[in-house]
Amino acid sequence: MSTIRTLGAALAVKGTPTPAYLAAAYYTSTNLATPGVVLAVASFSILNNIATVVLTPALPTNGVNGPNGFIPTPVWTPASATQEFNSLTGAPVNIQGVFPAPNGQKIVLWGFGTGTYFNGKTVTVIDNNPLTKSFRFYFTHANVTSTADATGLAAPIPKQSYRAIRFECGQSLGSDIIYLGDLNVSSTQYMAALSLSGQAAIMIAGDNLRAEEFFIDTSGTSASDVVQVSVIY
């Protein structure tokens, strides 16, 4: 028998494709043990095709690192045995606790108002520094000095995959429409259009579906333009 989990509502923002699964209410929890926490961006910079994103809260302190992961020396006392070992050896531990990290953790970026070139991108972490609340990744772009971006969001991608994913438009949608598709979703490029007067929900089934690849956009600007997201393991 399959297990069903309702993740809750994800807000659709007009003109800014939003990963519905990662933006759902379950993943906006402030509990950093949650596998796909959405974290607010404070600023970013780009130097020599390496981008640095500074967050408001840091990525989880168990580390989100690439194969050459940066492990800061603990500044708190006492440090855990794992932290102390890492500080001595430089061996990275990724967000799932795998030691050493075989690949960098994947992060989805969206909602940037200034650094719009980051929106919808899935990036691989080179290193993570919880002390400065920053992480770095390769990104081909001209150099950019430190720039504030209060609307940007970042979320580590969970490892789960699913048999089915269901998207249902919120009951307060009114006359607005929610579009569902890939990261290029818009009013003219979509797989499904959800509305209270038409199709209210869609379920996608398959093998090992990666839910973070489904994005939403909307025809309106209301804060009630939401999609309820459910998954079936």
ChimeraX attribute file (.defattr): number of C-alpha atoms within 10 A of each C-alpha:
attribute: neighborCount
match mode: 1-to-1
recipient: residues
	/A:1	4
	/A:2	9
	/A:3	9
	/A:4	13
	/A:5	13
	/A:6	15
	/A:7	19
	/A:8	19
	/A:9	24
	/A:10	27
	/A:11	23
	/A:12	29
	/A:13	20
	/A:14	19
	/A:15	16
	/A:16	22
	/A:17	25
	/A:18	32
	/A:19	28
	/A:20	27
	/A:21	30
	/A:22	28
	/A:23	27
	/A:24	25
	/A:25	19
	/A:26	21
	/A:27	22
	/A:28	19
	/A:29	15
	/A:30	12
	/A:31	11
	/A:32	18
	/A:33	13
	/A:34	14
	/A:35	20
	/A:36	25
	/A:37	25
	/A:38	26
	/A:39	22
	/A:40	19
	/A:41	25
	/A:42	19
	/A:43	22
	/A:44	22
	/A:45	18
	/A:46	21
	/A:47	16
	/A:48	12
	/A:49	15
	/A:50	16
	/A:51	22
	/A:52	22
	/A:53	22
	/A:54	25
	/A:55	23
	/A:56	15
	/A:57	17
	/A:58	20
	/A:59	25
	/A:60	19
	/A:61	17
	/A:62	18
	/A:63	26
	/A:64	31
	/A:65	29
	/A:66	24
	/A:67	18
	/A:68	17
	/A:69	23
	/A:70	22
	/A:71	25
	/A:72	18
	/A:73	16
	/A:74	15
	/A:75	8
	/A:76	7
	/A:77	6
	/A:78	9
	/A:79	13
	/A:80	11
	/A:81	9
	/A:82	10
	/A:83	19
	/A:84	16
	/A:85	13
	/A:86	19
	/A:87	17
	/A:88	11
	/A:89	9
	/A:90	17
	/A:91	17
	/A:92	27
	/A:93	26
	/A:94	24
	/A:95	24
	/A:96	15
	/A:97	12
	/A:98	12
	/A:99	11
	/A:100	17
	/A:101	21
	/A:102	14
	/A:103	17
	/A:104	23
	/A:105	24
	/A:106	20
	/A:107	18
	/A:108	23
	/A:109	23
	/A:110	25
	/A:111	24
	/A:112	21
	/A:113	15
	/A:114	15
	/A:115	18
	/A:116	14
	/A:117	13
	/A:118	19
	/A:119	20
	/A:120	21
	/A:121	14
	/A:122	18
	/A:123	18
	/A:124	21
	/A:125	25
	/A:126	23
	/A:127	23
	/A:128	30
	/A:129	21
	/A:130	22
	/A:131	14
	/A:132	13
	/A:133	18
	/A:134	21
	/A:135	23
	/A:136	22
	/A:137	21
	/A:138	16
	/A:139	18
	/A:140	12
	/A:141	13
	/A:142	11
	/A:143	13
	/A:144	14
	/A:145	11
	/A:146	14
	/A:147	15
	/A:148	18
	/A:149	21
	/A:150	16
	/A:151	15
	/A:152	24
	/A:153	22
	/A:154	25
	/A:155	24
	/A:156	24
	/A:157	21
	/A:158	19
	/A:159	11
	/A:160	12
	/A:161	16
	/A:162	18
	/A:163	16
	/A:164	20
	/A:165	24
	/A:166	17
	/A:167	26
	/A:168	20
	/A:169	25
	/A:170	21
	/A:171	14
	/A:172	13
	/A:173	21
	/A:174	14
	/A:175	11
	/A:176	17
	/A:177	24
	/A:178	29
	/A:179	26
	/A:180	29
	/A:181	19
	/A:182	19
	/A:183	22
	/A:184	15
	/A:185	22
	/A:186	22
	/A:187	15
	/A:188	8
	/A:189	15
	/A:190	18
	/A:191	13
	/A:192	17
	/A:193	21
	/A:194	22
	/A:195	21
	/A:196	18
	/A:197	11
	/A:198	9
	/A:199	13
	/A:200	18
	/A:201	18
	/A:202	15
	/A:203	12
	/A:204	13
	/A:205	13
	/A:206	10
	/A:207	9
	/A:208	12
	/A:209	18
	/A:210	18
	/A:211	21
	/A:212	21
	/A:213	17
	/A:214	21
	/A:215	25
	/A:216	31
	/A:217	30
	/A:218	27
	/A:219	17
	/A:220	18
	/A:221	12
	/A:222	16
	/A:223	11
	/A:224	18
	/A:225	27
	/A:226	27
	/A:227	29
	/A:228	21
	/A:229	26
	/A:230	19
	/A:231	23
	/A:232	15
	/A:233	15
